[in-house]
């Protein structure tokens, strides 16, 4: 009887020690640097947003939050790395509409489950995409707006090259949706992020792109890229004189007004952690991100680039992701997009 009582006491003590140890490890987080994996090349909007919040989190927690670019497979490579990382709070993902809204519908086989393998932290920002063309090429072809672009593309199928930041990204899908709505054909060239695609856009080997606005805005303002329309349902405050694609359709009239009605294909970016990460850690990160996004300095910086800051709760972000899965599955089906 004494032996049994002793065993019960020993077991209870071990459970208590384990619980205390777990509580201590959570309370001590972060005790070492935290990496934020960006699943695209440096210089794109995903990278820009990650590098905007990383220093704020470093200041808030007294530990280094650093960005690691792991590009490939439309963001799937970097997302898979995080999905398979320890759920200790030291590896986070700057997820996108591609990795967590589009890719499950576009790729027949994914090495990770975008819902089950991740714990949503917060939506960082939403941004419109912008339909743009190499300015010199547009001038040489006499293309000044969406109507003229479509007219040229219809008369010259396959002569325009369409760049994207990778298969399955909203940049790719916005272009595919535009192609299917207007009946034009453009050759698609997927890159490992917006920045390498933009380099070829600026160099003239690529003609058109439906890029995230923040990464293209400096080149639009410099005059090297010609913006025709934004893919959001409303105009962007960063480019107030540029119409939405739906508005461009109405201005064109005829069949384009009908085919481009309701066109919307914007992007979003948010922080996620591996599934099973302690809720206390998730909540602490969300609170600090929301605080930084609410600061005048960060907010003004992002808004000036065409981004709309968020900072919503983990539960709100999870609900948002679920809705995005359904929306983009419908877009993939309607556009007929396929992985190249």
N, C-alpha and C positions, 0 to 999 in steps of 0.2 A: 504494500500500500504506500509506504514511504517512497519506494522507488518510483511508483507511478506518479505520485504527487511531485516528486523532484523533476521527473521528465516534463510534466505539464508546466512547471515553473520555468524550466530551462527553455522550453519551446516558446513560452510567452515572452521571455526575456529576449530571445533571438528575434522574434517578430517586432518587438518594441525597438530593438537596436536597428533593425533593417529600416523600419519606418522613420526612425530618427535620422539615419544616414541618408535616406532618400530626401527627407525634408531639408537636411543640411545642404545636400548637393544642389537642390532647387534654389535654396536661399542664396547659395554662393555663386550661382550663375549670374553673369559670365566670369569665369576665373581665367579665361584665356581668349585669344582672338576668335572672332566669329566671321566666317566667310559667307558672302552673298554670291551665289552662283548666277551669272547672267548667261542664259543659253544662246547668246548671239555674240557676234564680234563686237569689239569696242567701237564706240562712236555712234551707234544707233540709239534710238529712243529708250530701249530697255536699259542700255548701259548708262545713258544720261540720267535717267531717274534713279537707278541704283546708286550712282556716284553722288547724287544730290542728297540722298538720305543717309548714306553710310557715315559721313562725318558727324551728322546730327546724333546718330545712335552711338557713335564712339564717345562723344561728349556726354551723352546722357548716362551711359553705363560705365564709363571709365575704362573701357577695353576697346581694342581696335576692331572695327567692322570693316573688312576689306572685300573688294569686288574681284571675282575670278571669272574670266570669260571662257566658257566651254561651248563653243559653237558647233552646230552640225545637226543635220536631219530635221530642219525646221523647228529647232528648239528642243527636240526630243532627247538629244544626247545629254544636254545639261540637266534637263528635268529628271532623266533616269538616274543620273549621278546622285541627285538630292534624294530621290525616292528610296534609294538603296543605302543612304548614309545613316549613321546612328541618330536616333531621335533624342539627342541630348541638348539640342538648342544651339549647336555650334556650326551647323550648316543650314543655310536658308536659300530659297530660290526666289528670284525675281521672275515670277511666272507671267505669262501673257495670254491674250485671247487665243493665240495659237496653241500653246502648250496645254491650256486648260479649258478651251472653248471649242476649238476647231479640230484638232488633230485626231481625236478619237473617232470622229465621223469620216475623216479623210484617209487615215492610215488603217489598212485592214488588220495589222498586228502592231500593237505597242508593247514595249517591254515593261511598261508601268501603267497603273490605273490612275488617271488624273483625279479621281474622286477618292478612292479608298486609300491610296498611298500618300496622301498629303493632308496636312492640317492647315486650313486657311488662316491667315493672320489678319491681313487688311488689304483692301483695294487702295493702291497708292494714287493712281491717276488714270483718267480716260482721255484719249486724244482722238481727233479726227484724222483720217488719212487725206492726202491731197493728191489729186491727179495732176501730174506734171510732165513736162517734156523738156528735153535739152533745148535751151532757148535759141541757139544758133540753127539747129535743125528745124525747129518750128518756124523760124523766120524764113529760112530757105524754101520751105514747102508752102509758105503762105498760110500757116495754121495759127489762128489767134484765139479760137474758142472750141468748146466741146463739139458743136455742130460741124465745124470745118474739120475737126479731127476725125469724126466718124465718117464724114464724106470721103476723106482721103483714104482711111483704112478700108472702107467698103470697095473703093475703086482699085486699091492696091493690097489685096489680101496677102499677109505674110511678109510684107516689106518693112513693117515696124517691129522692133524688138522690145519686149516688155520685161523689165528687170523686177526682181522681188528680193526680199530678205531671206527667202527660203520657202520650200514647199510647206503649205499648210498655214502660213502666217496670214494675218488679215490683209497684208499688203498683196500677197498672192491672190487671196480669195476676192478682194475688192476688184482686182483686175479681171478675174475669171467671171465674176458676176456682171461686170460691165460688158465683157465680151458676149456673154450669153443674152443679155438684155438688148444689145444693139446689133447682134448678128455679124460682128466683125471677127477677124482672125489675126492674132498677133503671136509671134513666137515667144514663149516664156523661158526666161533664163533665171533660175533660182541661185542666189548667193548665200553666203554664210552669215548674213547680217546686212543691215541697211548701209553701213558705211562703205564696204567694198562695192556694193551695187551702185551707190551714189558716185563713187570714183569713176566708174565706167559711164555713168550718166553724164557726168561733167566732161569726161574725155570724149564723148560722142559715139562710143561703140554701142551704147544702149540709148533707146529713144524715149521710152515712156515708163513711168513708175507711179504706183499708188502708195507713196511712202507715208509713214507716220509724220505728222506735221513738224514736231520739234527738231528732228534730225535734218529735215529739208529746208526749214525756214531761213537759215542764214544764206543759203544758196539762192533761194527765191528772192530775198531782199537784195542780194548782190546783182541780180539780173541774169545769173548763169542758168537758172531753171525758170521755165515759164509755167506758172500755176493756172490751170484751167478751171478747177472746181474742187471742193472738199466733199468727202464721202459721207459726212454726218448729216443729220436731219436739219440742222441749223447752221448758219454761217459761223465761222470762228472769229473771235474778237482779235486774234492775231493777224487775220487776213480778211478784214471786214468787207473789202470790195470784191472778193472772190465768191462766186455763187456756189450753192450746193449743186450736186449733180442733178437732183430733181429740178431745181430752179433752171439749170442749163437746158434741161429737156423741155420745160415749159417755154423758155425763150426761143428754142428751136422750132417748137410747134410740130404739127403733123404726127407721124408715128413715134417720134422721139419723146414727145410729151407723155404719151401713154406708156412706152416701154421703160422710161426712166422714173415713172411715178413711184414714190415710196422708197427710192433707192437709199440704203443706209448700210454702211459697213465700216464702223469705227473700231478703234483698238483700245485695249485697256491693259494695265500692268499692276501686279499685286504681289505681296510677299506671302510665301508659304513655307512650311516646315515639313519634315518627314512625319507621317502619321505616328501618333503616340507620343509626340513631344508634350511635355508637361503643360497643362492649361495655364499654370501660373506664369510660365515663360512666354507663352503665346500672348497672354493678356498684357504683360509688361512691354513687350515689343510693340504691340498695337497701340498702346497708350502713348508711347514715346513717338511713334511715327505720326499719329494723329496730332500730337502737340507740335511737332516740327512742321507738318504741313499747314498748320494753322498760324504759324508765325508769319508776320508780314513779309519778311525777307524771302523765305522759301516760296510762299504762296505767290508773290509778285513775280518771282523768277520763273515759276512753272507756267503761270497764266500768260506771261509774255511770250513763252514758247508755244502757246496753243494748247497746253495741257490743263485739265480740270482736276485739281487735287481732291482726294476723298478722305481716306483715313477711317473708314467704317469699321464696325466690330467684326470679330471672327464669324459670328453667326450670320450677320448680314452679308458678309463676303461669300460664305458657303451657299447661301440662298441665291445670290447673284450668279455664282459659277454654275449652279444647277440650271438656272434659266438660260444661261449662255450656251450650254450644251445643246439644248433643244433648238434654240434660235439658229445656231451655226450648222447643225445637222440639216436643217431645212435649206440653208443657203448653199451648202455643199451639194445637196440633191438638185436644187433649182439651177445651179450654175453648171453642173456636170463636171466639176473640177476633179482632177485625178492627180495622184502623186506621179511626178515625172520619173 
